[in-house]
């Protein structure tokens, strides 16, 4: 029998006796989480990670975790009356996220640095810091739901338009046990902003951050050239038979599925980038039909199902191969506890190495983890 009823965070303690570290990016979502928990009487500690030098020309104005956003997070803490700390994670972020991003692009992949940031920085180092501060749990402003089954389960947010499960698929069981996502049940972002206004937070009308925080104006190639001088070596654009159709200005300027900007007008039917051969500095193009993929190899799988991943020959799930695409029916066949082959019931276009393939229940909102697409088509 519990000595105390469960509080709103699912812990058998009074809110005043429950310490919660809130990961504060300076945006409206994490600010509302911190304010909400503070108002409920929890022992809130706000922590903001400084991930890069705002003046170093890698970041852009309005991105999270630098400059103005640190100031905004501090103001929220002052308004609600809880302590706030800024931790310098520049070196960690550069090594674990930015350098990995550059290397992946140079290898012809299409990386998702936001997932790596959650995996290698926020839910690893920051979570360890929360434990060091004797926190009972860590809360974030992510739109995802944590529900209790046989163990804590990950579920999609109530608001499908805000759901961030694709970017959190690599959250481990132990991390999920410690994490809380107080906004996941909200019906819309408008509710979040209304709460911010109710708490009197200056960030209530602050715009959402867009694109990748360290990529100014979405110009990936410029960032990679800055990090890897000479990376944009020119090369050949070839068709599927190897015939040279033209020249390109560097593999890093192209992505799988790209049609515009190839400089191949007048060659008949539209051509698309179907493969990138970074080693040979070749961009391979072909008709749209050549983009279709039915079989996807995965590695680094994080499994959140109740039974071991490799306890079955196959799992019938829905999978999402890009954050902007809906889940599609698939058969996932384990090769080991961390590798698998995914067979899509209907082919997808533009599947690229470096992207994530995230697993969902065929019906309902549960997230079963996912893995990294590791080979081209």
Residue, then its C-alpha position, 0 to 999 in steps of 0.5 A: x500500500x502506498x504511503x502517499x497517493x500518486x502525484x501528477x507525475x506518477x510518483x508516490x510523493x507530495x509535489x513539494x517533496x518531488x524534485x523535477x529537472x526541466x530541460x528548458x530550451x527557452x521556447x514556449x513548450x519547455x517554459x510552460x512545462x516548468x511553469x506548470x510544475x512550479x505552480x503545482x508545487x513541485x521542487x523545480x530546477x530549470x536547466x538550459x544547455x548552451x550547445x553552441x556559441x551564438x556568435x560563431x556563425x553556425x547558429x541562426x537567430x531564433x534557434x534554440x539553446x543559444x543566446x536569446x533563448x538562454x535569456x528567455x529561459x532564465x526570465x521564466x525561472x525568475x517569473x515562476x521563482x525556481x532556480x535555473x542553471x546554464x550548462x556549457x555543452x558546446x564541445x559535447x554537442x559539436x562532437x556528438x551531433x555537428x561533426x556526425x552530421x557533417x561526416x554523414x553528409x560527406x558519406x552521401x547519407x541524409x542525417x537527422x541531427x535532432x534525433x542524435x541530439x536527443x539521444x547523445x546529449x539531452x537524454x544522456x548527459x543532461x539526464x545524468x546531470x538530473x540524477x546528480x541533482x537528486x531529481x526524481x524525474x526529468x521533464x521536457x516540452x516534447x509532444x509525446x505521451x508516456x503511459x504505463x503498461x507492463x513498463x512505461x510505454x511511449x505513445x504519440x501525442x494527442x495532437x498529431x500535428x505536433x507529435x515528435x515521436x519520430x525524433x524520440x524513437x531512440x529513447x531507451x526503456x531506462x530513460x523512459x522510466x525517468x522522463x516525463x512529457x507533460x504536454x503530450x496530452x494537449x489537443x493543440x499548440x494553442x492550448x500551450x500558448x494559452x497556458x503560457x499567457x495564463x502564467x504570464x510568461x514573456x515567451x507566450x507568443x514566441x515563434x517556434x524554432x524552425x529547421x536544424x538549430x545550427x544550420x542557418x536558413x536551411x543551408x546544409x551545404x554551407x555548414x558542411x563546407x565550413x566544417x570540412x573545407x574542400x568537401x564540395x568537390x565537383x563530379x559527374x552526374x550519371x544515369x543508372x547505366x553510368x552514362x555521364x549526363x552532366x557535372x555537379x558542384x559537390x555531392x553535399x548539395x544533393x539529396x535522394x529524391x531531389x528533382x530541381x537544380x540538377x541542370x539537366x533540362x531538355x533530356x526528356x522525362x524528369x530525372x531525380x537523384x536516386x543514389x549518391x556515391x560520395x566515394x566516387x563523387x557521383x550523383x546518380x539520377x533516374x526516373x521517378x520509378x527508380x526511387x521506389x523502395x520496398x526493402x529497408x535494412x536497419x541497424x542500431x535498433x532501439x526496441x520498446x516492445x514488451x517482448x524481446x525484439x528478436x523473440x519473433x521471426x517477424x513483427x507486423x507494424x506500421x513504420x515511418x521513414x521520414x518525419x513528414x510522412x504517415x506510418x505505413x504497414x510493414x513487416x519487420x524481420x529481426x536479424x539480431x537484437x539491433x538489426x533488421x530488414x523492413x519490408x514495406x507493403x507498399x513501396x516508398x519513394x526517396x528512402x535514404x541512408x541516415x534517416x530513421x525508420x520508426x515503428x508504430x502499432x498497426x492500430x493505436x498510438x504506441x511507439x515501438x522504437x525504430x532504427x537507422x537506415x544504413x545503406x542506400x537503396 
